[in-house]
Amino acid sequence: MPDFISEQEISYPVAIDTIGETVEVFHVDSYPDYYIIDRSGDLRVADLANSELERVIMILLDEKAPD
């Protein structure tokens, strides 16, 4: 995975759940399954549809950063 992250020039944190704990806690039912966390660290959207990903990210990016 580190090679892929580097090749894709991904600059945001990437976590790998090798024991399935996150899958269990968030009730992941498909892949990919998007859970959007805002700048404050709050979960804003759970189980987001693939077709809505870009729209939701753009909305959150337009929000004012927390003080």
PyMOL Python script that loads the backbone (N, CA, C, O; Angstrom):
from pymol import cmd

cmd.read_pdbstr("""\
ATOM      1  N   MET A   1       0.809  -1.191   0.000  1.00  0.00           N
ATOM      2  CA  MET A   1       0.000   0.000   0.000  1.00  0.00           C
ATOM      3  C   MET A   1       0.859   1.264   0.000  1.00  0.00           C
ATOM      4  O   MET A   1       0.514   2.209  -0.710  1.00  0.00           O
ATOM      5  N   PRO A   2       1.953   1.335   0.753  1.00  0.00           N
ATOM      6  CA  PRO A   2       2.773   2.553   0.724  1.00  0.00           C
ATOM      7  C   PRO A   2       3.251   2.924  -0.681  1.00  0.00           C
ATOM      8  O   PRO A   2       3.316   4.106  -1.019  1.00  0.00           O
ATOM      9  N   ASP A   3       3.585   1.931  -1.496  1.00  0.00           N
ATOM     10  CA  ASP A   3       4.022   2.215  -2.868  1.00  0.00           C
ATOM     11  C   ASP A   3       2.894   2.854  -3.678  1.00  0.00           C
ATOM     12  O   ASP A   3       3.122   3.818  -4.408  1.00  0.00           O
ATOM     13  N   PHE A   4       1.682   2.321  -3.549  1.00  0.00           N
ATOM     14  CA  PHE A   4       0.529   2.860  -4.263  1.00  0.00           C
ATOM     15  C   PHE A   4       0.263   4.303  -3.840  1.00  0.00           C
ATOM     16  O   PHE A   4       0.020   5.171  -4.678  1.00  0.00           O
ATOM     17  N   ILE A   5       0.311   4.550  -2.536  1.00  0.00           N
ATOM     18  CA  ILE A   5       0.071   5.898  -2.015  1.00  0.00           C
ATOM     19  C   ILE A   5       1.096   6.869  -2.586  1.00  0.00           C
ATOM     20  O   ILE A   5       0.755   7.982  -2.988  1.00  0.00           O
ATOM     21  N   SER A   6       2.327   6.449  -2.619  1.00  0.00           N
ATOM     22  CA  SER A   6       3.397   7.287  -3.169  1.00  0.00           C
ATOM     23  C   SER A   6       3.205   7.519  -4.664  1.00  0.00           C
ATOM     24  O   SER A   6       3.309   8.650  -5.140  1.00  0.00           O
ATOM     25  N   GLU A   7       2.927   6.459  -5.395  1.00  0.00           N
ATOM     26  CA  GLU A   7       2.741   6.563  -6.850  1.00  0.00           C
ATOM     27  C   GLU A   7       1.576   7.489  -7.200  1.00  0.00           C
ATOM     28  O   GLU A   7       1.639   8.229  -8.181  1.00  0.00           O
ATOM     29  N   GLN A   8       0.530   7.445  -6.408  1.00  0.00           N
ATOM     30  CA  GLN A   8      -0.661   8.264  -6.659  1.00  0.00           C
ATOM     31  C   GLN A   8      -0.526   9.673  -6.084  1.00  0.00           C
ATOM     32  O   GLN A   8      -1.408  10.514  -6.259  1.00  0.00           O
ATOM     33  N   GLU A   9       0.582   9.915  -5.402  1.00  0.00           N
ATOM     34  CA  GLU A   9       0.835  11.214  -4.765  1.00  0.00           C
ATOM     35  C   GLU A   9      -0.298  11.620  -3.828  1.00  0.00           C
ATOM     36  O   GLU A   9      -0.731  12.772  -3.820  1.00  0.00           O
ATOM     37  N   ILE A  10      -0.767  10.667  -3.048  1.00  0.00           N
ATOM     38  CA  ILE A  10      -1.824  10.916  -2.074  1.00  0.00           C
ATOM     39  C   ILE A  10      -1.203  11.640  -0.889  1.00  0.00           C
ATOM     40  O   ILE A  10      -0.268  11.134  -0.268  1.00  0.00           O
ATOM     41  N   SER A  11      -1.722  12.823  -0.573  1.00  0.00           N
ATOM     42  CA  SER A  11      -1.139  13.645   0.485  1.00  0.00           C
ATOM     43  C   SER A  11      -1.931  13.597   1.799  1.00  0.00           C
ATOM     44  O   SER A  11      -1.492  14.151   2.807  1.00  0.00           O
ATOM     45  N   TYR A  12      -3.075  12.949   1.791  1.00  0.00           N
ATOM     46  CA  TYR A  12      -3.881  12.868   2.997  1.00  0.00           C
ATOM     47  C   TYR A  12      -3.612  11.544   3.713  1.00  0.00           C
ATOM     48  O   TYR A  12      -3.117  10.600   3.097  1.00  0.00           O
ATOM     49  N   PRO A  13      -3.933  11.464   5.006  1.00  0.00           N
ATOM     50  CA  PRO A  13      -3.683  10.228   5.758  1.00  0.00           C
ATOM     51  C   PRO A  13      -4.478   9.055   5.201  1.00  0.00           C
ATOM     52  O   PRO A  13      -5.643   9.203   4.831  1.00  0.00           O
ATOM     53  N   VAL A  14      -3.855   7.911   5.146  1.00  0.00           N
ATOM     54  CA  VAL A  14      -4.498   6.678   4.704  1.00  0.00           C
ATOM     55  C   VAL A  14      -4.314   5.640   5.804  1.00  0.00           C
ATOM     56  O   VAL A  14      -3.195   5.401   6.257  1.00  0.00           O
ATOM     57  N   ALA A  15      -5.396   5.033   6.226  1.00  0.00           N
ATOM     58  CA  ALA A  15      -5.335   4.011   7.278  1.00  0.00           C
ATOM     59  C   ALA A  15      -5.714   2.658   6.690  1.00  0.00           C
ATOM     60  O   ALA A  15      -6.585   2.561   5.825  1.00  0.00           O
ATOM     61  N   ILE A  16      -5.055   1.635   7.168  1.00  0.00           N
ATOM     62  CA  ILE A  16      -5.352   0.271   6.725  1.00  0.00           C
ATOM     63  C   ILE A  16      -5.749  -0.534   7.956  1.00  0.00           C
ATOM     64  O   ILE A  16      -4.976  -0.653   8.906  1.00  0.00           O
ATOM     65  N   ASP A  17      -6.945  -1.077   7.933  1.00  0.00           N
ATOM     66  CA  ASP A  17      -7.469  -1.852   9.057  1.00  0.00           C
ATOM     67  C   ASP A  17      -7.262  -3.336   8.758  1.00  0.00           C
ATOM     68  O   ASP A  17      -8.095  -3.968   8.108  1.00  0.00           O
ATOM     69  N   THR A  18      -6.175  -3.869   9.226  1.00  0.00           N
ATOM     70  CA  THR A  18      -5.829  -5.256   8.904  1.00  0.00           C
ATOM     71  C   THR A  18      -6.608  -6.282   9.716  1.00  0.00           C
ATOM     72  O   THR A  18      -6.635  -7.460   9.360  1.00  0.00           O
ATOM     73  N   ILE A  19      -7.245  -5.845  10.809  1.00  0.00           N
ATOM     74  CA  ILE A  19      -7.984  -6.813  11.641  1.00  0.00           C
ATOM     75  C   ILE A  19      -9.503  -6.643  11.539  1.00  0.00           C
ATOM     76  O   ILE A  19     -10.248  -7.387  12.176  1.00  0.00           O
ATOM     77  N   GLY A  20      -9.965  -5.682  10.753  1.00  0.00           N
ATOM     78  CA  GLY A  20     -11.396  -5.517  10.525  1.00  0.00           C
ATOM     79  C   GLY A  20     -12.148  -4.772  11.603  1.00  0.00           C
ATOM     80  O   GLY A  20     -13.379  -4.774  11.610  1.00  0.00           O
ATOM     81  N   GLU A  21     -11.429  -4.129  12.522  1.00  0.00           N
ATOM     82  CA  GLU A  21     -12.089  -3.414  13.612  1.00  0.00           C
ATOM     83  C   GLU A  21     -12.929  -2.248  13.106  1.00  0.00           C
ATOM     84  O   GLU A  21     -14.050  -2.048  13.573  1.00  0.00           O
ATOM     85  N   THR A  22     -12.408  -1.483  12.166  1.00  0.00           N
ATOM     86  CA  THR A  22     -13.138  -0.340  11.615  1.00  0.00           C
ATOM     87  C   THR A  22     -14.367  -0.805  10.848  1.00  0.00           C
ATOM     88  O   THR A  22     -15.429  -0.190  10.942  1.00  0.00           O
ATOM     89  N   VAL A  23     -14.229  -1.871  10.100  1.00  0.00           N
ATOM     90  CA  VAL A  23     -15.362  -2.439   9.356  1.00  0.00           C
ATOM     91  C   VAL A  23     -16.495  -2.776  10.312  1.00  0.00           C
ATOM     92  O   VAL A  23     -17.661  -2.510  10.021  1.00  0.00           O
ATOM     93  N   GLU A  24     -16.154  -3.356  11.438  1.00  0.00           N
ATOM     94  CA  GLU A  24     -17.170  -3.747  12.414  1.00  0.00           C
ATOM     95  C   GLU A  24     -17.813  -2.523  13.068  1.00  0.00           C
ATOM     96  O   GLU A  24     -19.039  -2.447  13.155  1.00  0.00           O
ATOM     97  N   VAL A  25     -17.009  -1.573  13.525  1.00  0.00           N
ATOM     98  CA  VAL A  25     -17.519  -0.397  14.231  1.00  0.00           C
ATOM     99  C   VAL A  25     -18.410   0.460  13.333  1.00  0.00           C
ATOM    100  O   VAL A  25     -19.448   0.951  13.777  1.00  0.00           O
ATOM    101  N   PHE A  26     -18.006   0.644  12.061  1.00  0.00           N
ATOM    102  CA  PHE A  26     -18.763   1.498  11.148  1.00  0.00           C
ATOM    103  C   PHE A  26     -19.786   0.736  10.318  1.00  0.00           C
ATOM    104  O   PHE A  26     -20.468   1.329   9.482  1.00  0.00           O
ATOM    105  N   HIS A  27     -19.903  -0.563  10.536  1.00  0.00           N
ATOM    106  CA  HIS A  27     -20.877  -1.394   9.816  1.00  0.00           C
ATOM    107  C   HIS A  27     -20.710  -1.276   8.299  1.00  0.00           C
ATOM    108  O   HIS A  27     -21.683  -1.119   7.562  1.00  0.00           O
ATOM    109  N   VAL A  28     -19.470  -1.355   7.856  1.00  0.00           N
ATOM    110  CA  VAL A  28     -19.185  -1.274   6.424  1.00  0.00           C
ATOM    111  C   VAL A  28     -19.859  -2.453   5.729  1.00  0.00           C
ATOM    112  O   VAL A  28     -19.720  -3.603   6.146  1.00  0.00           O
ATOM    113  N   ASP A  29     -20.594  -2.142   4.656  1.00  0.00           N
ATOM    114  CA  ASP A  29     -21.332  -3.197   3.957  1.00  0.00           C
ATOM    115  C   ASP A  29     -20.961  -3.314   2.483  1.00  0.00           C
ATOM    116  O   ASP A  29     -21.513  -4.150   1.767  1.00  0.00           O
ATOM    117  N   SER A  30     -20.035  -2.486   2.029  1.00  0.00           N
ATOM    118  CA  SER A  30     -19.607  -2.564   0.627  1.00  0.00           C
ATOM    119  C   SER A  30     -18.270  -1.857   0.483  1.00  0.00           C
ATOM    120  O   SER A  30     -17.816  -1.166   1.395  1.00  0.00           O
ATOM    121  N   TYR A  31     -17.653  -2.039  -0.661  1.00  0.00           N
ATOM    122  CA  TYR A  31     -16.368  -1.388  -0.939  1.00  0.00           C
ATOM    123  C   TYR A  31     -16.440  -0.712  -2.296  1.00  0.00           C
ATOM    124  O   TYR A  31     -16.904  -1.354  -3.238  1.00  0.00           O
ATOM    125  N   PRO A  32     -16.024   0.514  -2.469  1.00  0.00           N
ATOM    126  CA  PRO A  32     -15.626   1.368  -1.355  1.00  0.00           C
ATOM    127  C   PRO A  32     -16.841   1.842  -0.584  1.00  0.00           C
ATOM    128  O   PRO A  32     -17.946   1.910  -1.123  1.00  0.00           O
ATOM    129  N   ASP A  33     -16.633   2.166   0.669  1.00  0.00           N
ATOM    130  CA  ASP A  33     -17.669   2.699   1.543  1.00  0.00           C
ATOM    131  C   ASP A  33     -17.115   3.994   2.109  1.00  0.00           C
ATOM    132  O   ASP A  33     -16.087   3.971   2.786  1.00  0.00           O
ATOM    133  N   TYR A  34     -17.759   5.116   1.855  1.00  0.00           N
ATOM    134  CA  TYR A  34     -17.210   6.413   2.213  1.00  0.00           C
ATOM    135  C   TYR A  34     -17.828   6.944   3.499  1.00  0.00           C
ATOM    136  O   TYR A  34     -19.048   6.965   3.660  1.00  0.00           O
ATOM    137  N   TYR A  35     -16.962   7.370   4.404  1.00  0.00           N
ATOM    138  CA  TYR A  35     -17.336   8.023   5.649  1.00  0.00           C
ATOM    139  C   TYR A  35     -16.575   9.339   5.662  1.00  0.00           C
ATOM    140  O   TYR A  35     -15.345   9.344   5.716  1.00  0.00           O
ATOM    141  N   ILE A  36     -17.284  10.440   5.614  1.00  0.00           N
ATOM    142  CA  ILE A  36     -16.660  11.744   5.451  1.00  0.00           C
ATOM    143  C   ILE A  36     -16.537  12.429   6.816  1.00  0.00           C
ATOM    144  O   ILE A  36     -17.524  12.639   7.521  1.00  0.00           O
ATOM    145  N   ILE A  37     -15.297  12.767   7.160  1.00  0.00           N
ATOM    146  CA  ILE A  37     -14.995  13.439   8.417  1.00  0.00           C
ATOM    147  C   ILE A  37     -14.575  14.865   8.080  1.00  0.00           C
ATOM    148  O   ILE A  37     -13.731  15.081   7.210  1.00  0.00           O
ATOM    149  N   ASP A  38     -15.170  15.836   8.773  1.00  0.00           N
ATOM    150  CA  ASP A  38     -14.887  17.235   8.449  1.00  0.00           C
ATOM    151  C   ASP A  38     -13.606  17.734   9.118  1.00  0.00           C
ATOM    152  O   ASP A  38     -12.917  16.984   9.809  1.00  0.00           O
ATOM    153  N   ARG A  39     -13.304  18.999   8.901  1.00  0.00           N
ATOM    154  CA  ARG A  39     -12.069  19.597   9.422  1.00  0.00           C
ATOM    155  C   ARG A  39     -12.000  19.587  10.941  1.00  0.00           C
ATOM    156  O   ARG A  39     -10.909  19.638  11.509  1.00  0.00           O
ATOM    157  N   SER A  40     -13.139  19.522  11.599  1.00  0.00           N
ATOM    158  CA  SER A  40     -13.180  19.487  13.061  1.00  0.00           C
ATOM    159  C   SER A  40     -13.027  18.078  13.605  1.00  0.00           C
ATOM    160  O   SER A  40     -12.925  17.874  14.815  1.00  0.00           O
ATOM    161  N   GLY A  41     -13.013  17.106  12.697  1.00  0.00           N
ATOM    162  CA  GLY A  41     -12.899  15.717  13.123  1.00  0.00           C
ATOM    163  C   GLY A  41     -14.235  15.056  13.383  1.00  0.00           C
ATOM    164  O   GLY A  41     -14.290  13.962  13.945  1.00  0.00           O
ATOM    165  N   ASP A  42     -15.323  15.716  12.977  1.00  0.00           N
ATOM    166  CA  ASP A  42     -16.662  15.155  13.165  1.00  0.00           C
ATOM    167  C   ASP A  42     -17.085  14.346  11.949  1.00  0.00           C
ATOM    168  O   ASP A  42     -16.860  14.751  10.809  1.00  0.00           O
ATOM    169  N   LEU A  43     -17.694  13.209  12.203  1.00  0.00           N
ATOM    170  CA  LEU A  43     -18.247  12.394  11.124  1.00  0.00           C
ATOM    171  C   LEU A  43     -19.461  13.122  10.578  1.00  0.00           C
ATOM    172  O   LEU A  43     -20.437  13.328  11.299  1.00  0.00           O
ATOM    173  N   ARG A  44     -19.410  13.514   9.318  1.00  0.00           N
ATOM    174  CA  ARG A  44     -20.491  14.292   8.707  1.00  0.00           C
ATOM    175  C   ARG A  44     -21.408  13.438   7.845  1.00  0.00           C
ATOM    176  O   ARG A  44     -22.612  13.687   7.788  1.00  0.00           O
ATOM    177  N   VAL A  45     -20.857  12.442   7.180  1.00  0.00           N
ATOM    178  CA  VAL A  45     -21.660  11.600   6.305  1.00  0.00           C
ATOM    179  C   VAL A  45     -21.172  10.164   6.454  1.00  0.00           C
ATOM    180  O   VAL A  45     -19.971   9.898   6.406  1.00  0.00           O
ATOM    181  N   ALA A  46     -22.108   9.249   6.634  1.00  0.00           N
ATOM    182  CA  ALA A  46     -21.770   7.835   6.743  1.00  0.00           C
ATOM    183  C   ALA A  46     -22.391   7.082   5.571  1.00  0.00           C
ATOM    184  O   ALA A  46     -23.527   7.341   5.174  1.00  0.00           O
ATOM    185  N   ASP A  47     -21.625   6.155   5.034  1.00  0.00           N
ATOM    186  CA  ASP A  47     -22.100   5.283   3.956  1.00  0.00           C
ATOM    187  C   ASP A  47     -22.570   6.086   2.744  1.00  0.00           C
ATOM    188  O   ASP A  47     -23.652   5.852   2.204  1.00  0.00           O
ATOM    189  N   LEU A  48     -21.744   7.024   2.335  1.00  0.00           N
ATOM    190  CA  LEU A  48     -22.050   7.912   1.211  1.00  0.00           C
ATOM    191  C   LEU A  48     -22.037   7.154  -0.115  1.00  0.00           C
ATOM    192  O   LEU A  48     -21.156   6.329  -0.358  1.00  0.00           O
ATOM    193  N   ALA A  49     -23.004   7.435  -0.956  1.00  0.00           N
ATOM    194  CA  ALA A  49     -23.050   6.827  -2.285  1.00  0.00           C
ATOM    195  C   ALA A  49     -21.886   7.330  -3.132  1.00  0.00           C
ATOM    196  O   ALA A  49     -21.519   8.503  -3.054  1.00  0.00           O
ATOM    197  N   ASN A  50     -21.314   6.459  -3.929  1.00  0.00           N
ATOM    198  CA  ASN A  50     -20.182   6.819  -4.798  1.00  0.00           C
ATOM    199  C   ASN A  50     -20.484   8.059  -5.626  1.00  0.00           C
ATOM    200  O   ASN A  50     -19.621   8.921  -5.793  1.00  0.00           O
ATOM    201  N   SER A  51     -21.679   8.152  -6.133  1.00  0.00           N
ATOM    202  CA  SER A  51     -22.043   9.259  -7.019  1.00  0.00           C
ATOM    203  C   SER A  51     -22.109  10.609  -6.297  1.00  0.00           C
ATOM    204  O   SER A  51     -22.127  11.651  -6.951  1.00  0.00           O
ATOM    205  N   GLU A  52     -22.146  10.606  -4.966  1.00  0.00           N
ATOM    206  CA  GLU A  52     -22.258  11.832  -4.184  1.00  0.00           C
ATOM    207  C   GLU A  52     -20.926  12.306  -3.618  1.00  0.00           C
ATOM    208  O   GLU A  52     -20.857  13.390  -3.040  1.00  0.00           O
ATOM    209  N   LEU A  53     -19.876  11.524  -3.771  1.00  0.00           N
ATOM    210  CA  LEU A  53     -18.600  11.818  -3.119  1.00  0.00           C
ATOM    211  C   LEU A  53     -18.061  13.200  -3.459  1.00  0.00           C
ATOM    212  O   LEU A  53     -17.788  13.989  -2.555  1.00  0.00           O
ATOM    213  N   GLU A  54     -17.902  13.506  -4.724  1.00  0.00           N
ATOM    214  CA  GLU A  54     -17.310  14.789  -5.110  1.00  0.00           C
ATOM    215  C   GLU A  54     -18.176  15.958  -4.646  1.00  0.00           C
ATOM    216  O   GLU A  54     -17.647  16.959  -4.162  1.00  0.00           O
ATOM    217  N   ARG A  55     -19.472  15.849  -4.783  1.00  0.00           N
ATOM    218  CA  ARG A  55     -20.375  16.929  -4.377  1.00  0.00           C
ATOM    219  C   ARG A  55     -20.240  17.223  -2.884  1.00  0.00           C
ATOM    220  O   ARG A  55     -20.145  18.386  -2.492  1.00  0.00           O
ATOM    221  N   VAL A  56     -20.230  16.197  -2.060  1.00  0.00           N
ATOM    222  CA  VAL A  56     -20.135  16.382  -0.613  1.00  0.00           C
ATOM    223  C   VAL A  56     -18.779  16.964  -0.228  1.00  0.00           C
ATOM    224  O   VAL A  56     -18.704  17.850   0.623  1.00  0.00           O
ATOM    225  N   ILE A  57     -17.722  16.481  -0.840  1.00  0.00           N
ATOM    226  CA  ILE A  57     -16.394  17.022  -0.537  1.00  0.00           C
ATOM    227  C   ILE A  57     -16.325  18.500  -0.902  1.00  0.00           C
ATOM    228  O   ILE A  57     -15.770  19.295  -0.143  1.00  0.00           O
ATOM    229  N   MET A  58     -16.868  18.872  -2.029  1.00  0.00           N
ATOM    230  CA  MET A  58     -16.846  20.283  -2.432  1.00  0.00           C
ATOM    231  C   MET A  58     -17.637  21.154  -1.443  1.00  0.00           C
ATOM    232  O   MET A  58     -17.223  22.270  -1.130  1.00  0.00           O
ATOM    233  N   ILE A  59     -18.754  20.649  -0.962  1.00  0.00           N
ATOM    234  CA  ILE A  59     -19.542  21.388   0.029  1.00  0.00           C
ATOM    235  C   ILE A  59     -18.715  21.601   1.294  1.00  0.00           C
ATOM    236  O   ILE A  59     -18.675  22.709   1.828  1.00  0.00           O
ATOM    237  N   LEU A  60     -18.059  20.556   1.772  1.00  0.00           N
ATOM    238  CA  LEU A  60     -17.272  20.669   2.996  1.00  0.00           C
ATOM    239  C   LEU A  60     -16.052  21.555   2.803  1.00  0.00           C
ATOM    240  O   LEU A  60     -15.666  22.288   3.715  1.00  0.00           O
ATOM    241  N   LEU A  61     -15.451  21.496   1.645  1.00  0.00           N
ATOM    242  CA  LEU A  61     -14.284  22.358   1.377  1.00  0.00           C
ATOM    243  C   LEU A  61     -14.682  23.833   1.334  1.00  0.00           C
ATOM    244  O   LEU A  61     -13.864  24.704   1.630  1.00  0.00           O
ATOM    245  N   ASP A  62     -15.914  24.114   0.973  1.00  0.00           N
ATOM    246  CA  ASP A  62     -16.404  25.495   0.921  1.00  0.00           C
ATOM    247  C   ASP A  62     -16.740  26.053   2.313  1.00  0.00           C
ATOM    248  O   ASP A  62     -16.882  27.263   2.487  1.00  0.00           O
ATOM    249  N   GLU A  63     -16.863  25.156   3.294  1.00  0.00           N
ATOM    250  CA  GLU A  63     -17.178  25.607   4.658  1.00  0.00           C
ATOM    251  C   GLU A  63     -15.959  26.301   5.272  1.00  0.00           C
ATOM    252  O   GLU A  63     -14.810  25.996   4.953  1.00  0.00           O
ATOM    253  N   LYS A  64     -16.255  27.233   6.155  1.00  0.00           N
ATOM    254  CA  LYS A  64     -15.192  27.937   6.872  1.00  0.00           C
ATOM    255  C   LYS A  64     -14.468  26.958   7.796  1.00  0.00           C
ATOM    256  O   LYS A  64     -15.097  26.128   8.452  1.00  0.00           O
ATOM    257  N   ALA A  65     -13.143  27.067   7.839  1.00  0.00           N
ATOM    258  CA  ALA A  65     -12.346  26.242   8.735  1.00  0.00           C
ATOM    259  C   ALA A  65     -12.660  26.613  10.181  1.00  0.00           C
ATOM    260  O   ALA A  65     -12.906  27.784  10.470  1.00  0.00           O
ATOM    261  N   PRO A  66     -12.656  25.645  11.092  1.00  0.00           N
ATOM    262  CA  PRO A  66     -12.931  25.969  12.499  1.00  0.00           C
ATOM    263  C   PRO A  66     -11.839  26.854  13.084  1.00  0.00           C
ATOM    264  O   PRO A  66     -10.682  26.800  12.668  1.00  0.00           O
ATOM    265  N   ASP A  67     -12.229  27.663  14.053  1.00  0.00           N
ATOM    266  CA  ASP A  67     -11.263  28.556  14.728  1.00  0.00           C
ATOM    267  C   ASP A  67     -10.355  27.782  15.643  1.00  0.00           C
ATOM    268  O   ASP A  67      -9.485  28.367  16.289  1.00  0.00           O
TER     269      ASP A  67
END
""", "prot")
cmd.dss("prot")
cmd.show_as("cartoon", "prot")
cmd.util.cbc("prot")
cmd.orient("prot")
